[in-house]
Amino acid sequence: MSVRVALLGHGFAGRTFHAPLIQAVKGLELRVVASSQAETVRSRLPGVTVVASAREAATHPEVDLVVIATPNESHAPLAEAALQAGKHVVVDKPFTVTLAEARALCALAQARGRVLSVFHNRRWDSDFLALRAVLEEGALGRVTHMESRFDRFRPEVRARWREQDVPGAGVWFDLGPHLVDQALYLFGLPETVSAALGKHRDGAQVDDWCQVTLAYPRRQVVLQASMLVAGGMPRFAVHGTKGTWLKYGMDTQEDRLRADVTPGAPGWGEDSHPGRLLDGATGAERATVAPPGDYRRYYSGLREALEGRGPNPVTPAQALAVMAVMDAAVHSAELGCAQRPDLTAEERAAFTAGLA
């Protein structure tokens, strides 16, 4: 029996990522879409029910799973409405705008016995999968320093909510959740977070540049994002006691989704830019091969979790930990000093257990 899905929002995230991925995974059926552009939705998704109200879609009686791809400030109230209505919920990143909202949703999902998950799809990027393989191989020894960055070159400030002075806007809330989730997945929770957020473009209303350092015992993880980098910087630069791994180029799935390529088409997720592994002792260099990326694995894992056949691909505890680091970075940038992620002992234990 198929899981009936409501998609809230048919803007960039809903149209480009969620709708095609949901349709590409067996056992998921996109039934309802909330959008003010009904004719556009029907032209792309014939047969779905289109409603203007996101809250109506969140509580629709003919759906089991609600996927929230609306502006960030609306994530928490819409997720709460869906959970209260007995629905399972996926929230696009960032989970919420505040840590308090994230905590409240985690508690509500547990109380209602519903699956709550966050779309941290970049765990299934080809470059990230390549990095995981390098670390599992042990070729770098003990990792002491990692730089991870997502960059764009968009010098003009555009008239869209992500670049306006509203809660949850700015590059840190846009690209930061990807960077943080990947770092926590690899290395766990940091001891402290230090951050600088900047407005570099003419007319910028919110941050369009960030540099955030996660401090671990004998390891520093530097996360960077900018809207004014035209290329040439490594996506990953990872250094350890045995050598260095460098990776240029981004995962190709977003570009193919933008081009309306069906997920799973020939060559899906393949990476034409191999990483370079440099041996510190000998100076030898060799290419590393990236496994194909596949965002469908998030939704197939979610379907299995809903059917009781597998774990939640991104647990509430993991999503809450990401929000704690996001929140610590904002406070660090405001106060000018390092901050410790605000998580209880129980929340930290739940995060660790979820990665086991």
Residue pairs with C-beta under 8 A, 6 or more apart in sequence:
2 27
2 28
2 29
3 27
3 28
3 29
3 64
3 65
3 303
3 306
4 29
4 31
4 62
4 63
4 64
4 65
5 22
5 28
5 29
5 30
5 31
5 32
5 63
5 64
5 65
5 66
5 67
6 31
6 32
6 33
6 34
6 57
6 58
6 60
6 63
6 65
6 66
6 67
6 87
7 14
7 18
7 19
7 22
7 30
7 32
7 33
7 34
7 57
7 67
7 69
8 14
8 34
8 54
8 57
8 58
8 66
8 67
8 68
8 69
8 70
8 78
9 34
9 35
9 54
9 68
9 69
9 70
9 71
10 19
10 33
10 34
10 35
10 37
10 40
10 41
10 69
11 69
11 70
13 69
13 92
14 33
14 35
14 67
14 69
14 70
15 44
16 254
16 257
16 258
17 69
17 92
17 119
17 121
17 254
17 257
17 295
18 67
18 69
18 92
18 119
19 30
19 33
19 44
19 45
20 257
20 260
20 262
20 263
21 263
21 295
21 296
21 298
21 299
22 28
22 30
22 67
22 299
23 30
24 262
24 263
24 264
24 296
24 299
25 296
25 299
25 300
25 303
26 300
26 303
27 303
27 307
28 65
28 299
28 303
30 45
30 48
31 48
31 49
31 60
31 62
31 63
32 48
32 49
32 50
32 51
32 57
32 60
32 62
32 63
33 41
33 45
33 48
33 49
33 50
33 51
33 57
34 50
34 51
34 52
34 53
34 54
34 56
34 57
34 58
34 70
35 41
35 50
35 52
36 52
38 50
38 52
41 48
41 50
42 48
42 50
49 60
49 62
51 57
51 60
54 70
54 74
54 78
55 78
55 81
57 63
57 66
58 66
58 68
58 78
58 81
58 82
58 85
58 87
59 81
59 82
59 84
59 85
59 87
63 87
64 87
64 88
64 306
65 87
65 88
65 89
65 90
65 302
65 306
66 78
66 79
66 82
66 87
66 88
66 89
66 90
67 89
67 90
67 92
67 119
68 74
68 75
68 78
68 79
68 82
68 89
68 90
68 91
68 92
69 92
70 78
71 161
71 166
71 168
72 94
72 96
72 97
72 167
72 168
72 169
72 173
73 97
73 166
73 167
73 168
75 91
75 92
75 94
75 95
75 96
75 97
75 101
75 168
76 96
76 97
76 98
76 101
76 102
76 104
76 105
79 89
79 91
79 96
79 105
79 116
80 104
80 105
80 108
82 89
83 89
83 105
83 108
83 109
83 112
83 114
83 116
84 108
84 112
86 112
86 114
87 114
88 114
88 115
88 116
88 306
89 109
89 114
89 115
89 116
89 117
90 117
90 118
90 119
90 302
91 105
91 116
91 117
91 118
91 119
91 319
92 118
92 119
93 118
93 119
93 120
93 177
93 178
93 181
93 322
94 168
94 173
94 176
94 177
94 322
94 323
94 326
95 102
95 105
95 118
95 177
95 319
95 320
95 322
95 323
96 102
96 105
96 323
97 167
97 168
97 173
98 323
98 327
99 320
99 323
99 324
99 327
99 342
102 319
102 320
102 323
103 320
105 116
105 316
106 116
106 316
106 317
106 319
106 320
109 115
109 116
109 316
110 316
115 302
115 305
115 306
115 312
116 312
116 316
116 319
117 302
117 305
117 312
117 313
117 314
117 315
117 316
117 319
118 314
118 316
118 318
118 319
118 322
119 298
119 314
120 177
120 178
120 181
120 298
120 314
120 318
120 319
120 322
121 295
121 298
122 128
122 178
122 181
122 182
122 251
123 181
123 182
123 185
123 298
123 313
123 314
124 269
124 293
124 294
124 295
124 297
124 298
125 250
125 251
125 253
125 293
126 251
126 252
126 269
126 270
126 271
126 290
126 291
126 292
126 293
127 235
127 236
127 247
127 249
127 250
127 251
127 271
127 275
127 290
127 293
128 182
128 251
128 293
129 290
129 291
129 293
130 247
130 271
130 275
130 288
130 289
130 290
130 291
131 186
131 236
131 238
131 245
131 247
131 275
132 186
133 288
133 291
134 140
134 238
134 245
134 275
134 277
134 288
135 143
135 186
135 238
138 242
139 242
139 243
139 245
139 277
140 238
140 239
140 240
140 241
140 242
140 243
140 244
140 245
140 277
141 240
141 241
141 242
141 243
142 218
142 240
142 241
143 187
143 219
143 238
143 239
143 240
144 218
144 219
144 220
144 239
144 240
144 241
145 219
145 220
145 221
145 222
145 238
145 239
146 183
146 186
146 219
146 220
146 221
146 222
146 236
146 237
146 238
146 239
147 222
147 224
147 234
147 236
147 237
147 238
148 179
148 182
148 183
148 221
148 222
148 223
148 224
148 235
148 236
149 179
149 223
149 224
149 225
149 226
149 229
149 233
149 234
149 235
150 175
150 178
150 179
150 224
150 225
150 235
150 250
151 224
151 225
151 226
151 227
151 229
151 231
151 233
152 226
152 227
152 229
153 227
153 228
153 229
153 230
153 231
154 227
154 228
155 201
155 202
155 227
155 228
156 201
157 163
157 201
157 202
157 203
157 204
157 205
157 208
161 169
162 169
162 170
162 174
163 169
163 170
163 204
163 205
163 206
163 208
164 205
164 206
165 205
165 206
169 205
169 206
170 197
170 206
170 207
170 208
171 206
171 207
171 208
171 209
171 210
171 225
171 226
171 227
172 195
172 197
172 207
172 210
172 212
172 225
172 326
172 329
172 330
173 326
174 225
175 225
176 210
176 212
176 223
176 225
176 326
176 329
177 322
177 326
179 212
179 223
179 224
179 225
180 212
180 223
180 322
180 325
180 326
181 314
181 318
181 322
183 190
183 214
183 221
183 223
184 318
184 321
184 322
184 325
184 351
185 318
185 355
187 214
187 216
187 219
187 221
188 216
188 351
188 352
188 355
189 321
189 325
189 341
189 343
189 348
189 351
189 352
190 214
190 215
190 216
190 221
190 325
190 341
191 215
191 216
191 217
191 340
192 214
192 215
192 328
192 338
192 339
192 340
193 212
193 213
193 214
193 215
193 325
193 328
193 329
193 332
193 338
193 339
193 340
193 341
194 212
194 213
194 215
194 332
194 337
194 338
194 339
195 210
195 211
195 212
195 213
195 328
195 329
195 330
195 332
195 333
196 210
196 211
196 212
196 333
197 207
197 209
197 210
197 329
197 330
197 333
198 207
198 208
198 209
198 210
199 205
199 206
199 207
199 208
199 209
200 208
200 209
200 226
200 227
200 228
201 208
201 227
201 228
208 226
208 227
208 228
209 225
209 226
209 227
209 228
210 223
210 224
210 225
210 226
210 329
211 222
211 223
211 224
212 222
212 223
212 224
212 329
212 332
213 220
213 221
213 222
213 223
214 220
214 221
214 222
214 223
214 325
215 338
234 246
234 247
234 248
235 247
235 248
235 249
235 250
236 245
236 246
236 247
236 275
237 244
237 245
237 246
237 247
238 244
238 245
238 246
241 280
242 279
242 280
242 281
243 277
243 278
243 279
243 280
243 281
244 277
244 278
244 280
245 275
245 276
245 277
245 278
245 288
246 275
246 276
246 278
247 273
247 275
247 276
247 290
248 273
249 271
249 272
249 273
251 269
251 271
251 293
252 269
252 270
252 271
252 272
252 293
253 263
253 268
253 269
253 293
253 294
253 295
256 265
256 268
257 263
261 268
263 294
263 295
263 296
264 294
264 296
268 292
268 294
269 292
269 293
269 294
270 292
271 290
271 292
271 293
273 290
274 287
274 288
274 289
274 290
275 287
275 288
275 290
276 285
276 286
276 287
276 288
277 285
277 286
277 287
277 288
278 284
278 285
279 285
297 313
298 313
298 314
301 310
301 311
301 312
301 313
302 312
302 313
304 310
305 311
305 312
305 313
315 350
315 354
317 347
317 350
317 351
317 353
317 354
318 351
318 354
318 355
320 343
320 347
320 351
321 341
321 343
321 347
321 348
321 351
324 341
324 342
324 343
324 347
325 341
327 341
327 342
328 339
328 340
328 341
328 342
329 339
331 339
332 338
332 339
343 351
